Amino acid sequence: MKVLITGGCGFLGQELARVLLRRRSLTGPSGRQEEIDSLVLFDAFSGGGPRWEDTRLSVMLGDIAGKETVFSLCERDDLAVFHMASLLSGGSEADFDGAWRVNVEGSRNVLEALRARSGRPRLVFLSSVAVFGGVFTKQAVGDLTKQNPQSTYGTTKAIVELLVNDY
C-alpha cells in the first residue's frame, strides 16, 4: 500500500510518517491490514525534510493546486491519503486568493484524483476547530455543533468538509 501525506514535510506530517513507518501497515482499501511499501511526503516546501532514512520514504515538492501533480501522486489503487496540506490561519487571512487556491482547489484536486481511481482509496482529512469559530467559540464543540467560521481559513476548511462529505 502507498501512503501519501500532503503537507507532509511539516512537523505533524513528519511525526505521522515516523509512526506509520514504525507500524509497517495500515487498514487498506481491502479492509485488511496492508503493508506500507511506499510513503510519500508531498509539500510545497521541504522544511528541512525528514532527518531519517527509510527505503519506503520519499519526498516530493510541488503545488497542491497543480492538478497533474496531484493526479501523478495518486497513481495507485492501494492508496491511503492523509490530507494535511493547507495555507494556515495567518497566511489565509493575509492571502485570500492563496487560501482559496491551496485549501479549496488543492483539496478538490486530491478528491478528484481519488475519485478517478478504480479502487477504494482511503482519505483522512485534517480540518480545524476554525470551522466552528476557532478562538471565537465559547462552547464545547460536539457532533451537533453548527459550523460558524469567522475567518477565511475556517471558511475554506468548512468548504472542504462539505466537499469530503459529498465525494
NORVENUR-V192405 format. One record per backbone hydrogen bond with DSSP energy under -0.5 kcal/mol. CO is the residue of the C=O (numbers start at 1). NH is the residue of the N-H. Records with the same first field share a line. If there is no record, write none. Layout:
CO->NH + NH
This chain:
1->37 + 38
2->80
3->40
4->6 + 82
5->8 + 42
6->84
7->10
10->14
11->15
12->16
13->17
14->18
15->19
16->20
17->21
18->22
19->23
20->24
24->36
26->28 + 34
28->31
32->28
34->26
35->37
38->3
39->41 + 58
40->5 + 42
41->60
42->7 + 8
43->62
46->49
54->57
56->39
58->41
60->43
62->64
63->66
65->67
66->70
67->71
68->72
69->73
70->74
72->75
77->79
78->2
79->122
80->4
81->83 + 124
82->6 + 84
83->126
86->88
88->92
89->93
90->94
91->95
95->99
96->100
97->101
98->102
99->103 + 104
100->104 + 105
101->106
104->108
105->109
106->110
107->111
108->112
109->113
110->114
111->115
112->116
114->117
122->81
124->83
125->127
128->131
129->132 + 134
130->133 + 150
131->148
133->136
134->137
142->145
151->155
152->156
153->157
154->158
155->159
156->160
157->161
158->162
159->163
160->164
161->165
162->166
163->167
